[in-house]
């Protein structure tokens, strides 16, 4: 039998996002003002975000209602399907049962519209005229561009230079949706010009692009900033993934023993696992939860859990997270969405609490896993999602080695239809692995802010 799909009717789109904060055994460390190093208040974030999102960022409510207009847009692709990967199971000759939640069915081809639509809605409701953001691989930028088109907002995107050059079709998709796209670092902002003065050929990073976007938003009262990962409200919006998966796994009459997701900033990972971690905290799940990150940018496995800036230009508040240092610029791997120096504070926190574990994967191993998956299941994963595929395959082969059946659930966060040049380069032997750049990260960590 080929792969089995478990689909929910549109009436089963979740009516509320799940907020894990009130269920955590230990609260998150506060976000600090970059100047005073004191906990920030809503007024400090008001120049960047609408008040509704600021309140979601710190909400103690376990369930936050999804507005009807957001659910109407979600209905274009949600609930997303859950598949049992029987063909992959046979190819691996494993006793494991492998399931994947497929977010590539969205109009933008990834999980990112789950929060883009919500952020555009709340901004429009509070009178915002334009949203500005950054993007790595382009999945977030294209999602926000689409959401802005739906709600009548202008959209400006700073796209990390290496991805701007590697992924012209993602850039084209953003522009088709009506966004203005600029390669970062650029000469349009003070932070961009400062980077170019130091390194004229800079390949950029998400940290640099964030600095540019934040700078633009802070100077224009009609413009707000939208972030595609890292912050609590972004991870909150993604929990529709896990909420649906729990119901779909019940349809399959199965329960995951292992849950896997790729991690860069943490949004797709959190979207799948936070509802399960809520159950785990309550003793309703015993699943191991594994975050898989690129070996070239290993914030969870090699970074330091401490306060740091979320951007390279030090314009953002300080958050406690696993970080490689805000000035670290990762190598130019094709998984552009995972090239971020830090990890979401919430994901970092549950890691510190021992609720999840982390591992890293080299670029060539990730692409090899993605190709094996594509030949078995017929879906070409995005380079970012390849890391989750590699983690799931690793667990399935471990089950084979141990001779023990187990149920594996992973998030296939997006398709790679716009990333075929990366696959062409892989097949041609042009891609390479990147060793963990210890010296560069040591230098970046040496510049961490001093927080008492």
Secondary structure, DSSP 8 states (H G I E B T S, - for coil): ---EEE---GGGS-SEEE--GGG-SS-----B-TTT-SB--HHHHTTTS-HHHHHHHT---SEEE--HHHHHHHTTT-S--EEE-HHHHHHHT-S-EEEEEE-TTSTTSBTTHHHHHHHHHHHHHTT--EEEEEESSSHHHHHHHHHHHHHT-EEEEEEEHHHHHH-HHHHHHHHHTT-EEEEES-SSSHHHHHHHHH-TT----HHHHHHHHHHHHHH-TTEEE--SSSSHHHHHHTTHHHHHHHHHHHHTT---SEEEEE-SSSHHHHHHHHHHHHHHHTTS---EEEEEEEGGG-HHHHSEEEEEESSTTS-S-EEEEEES-TT------S-GGG--SB--HHHHHHHHTTS-EEEEE-HHHHHHHHHHHHHHHS--B-HHHHHHHHHHHHHHHHHHHHT---EEEEEE-BB-TT-HHHHHHHHTT--------HHHHHHHHHT-----
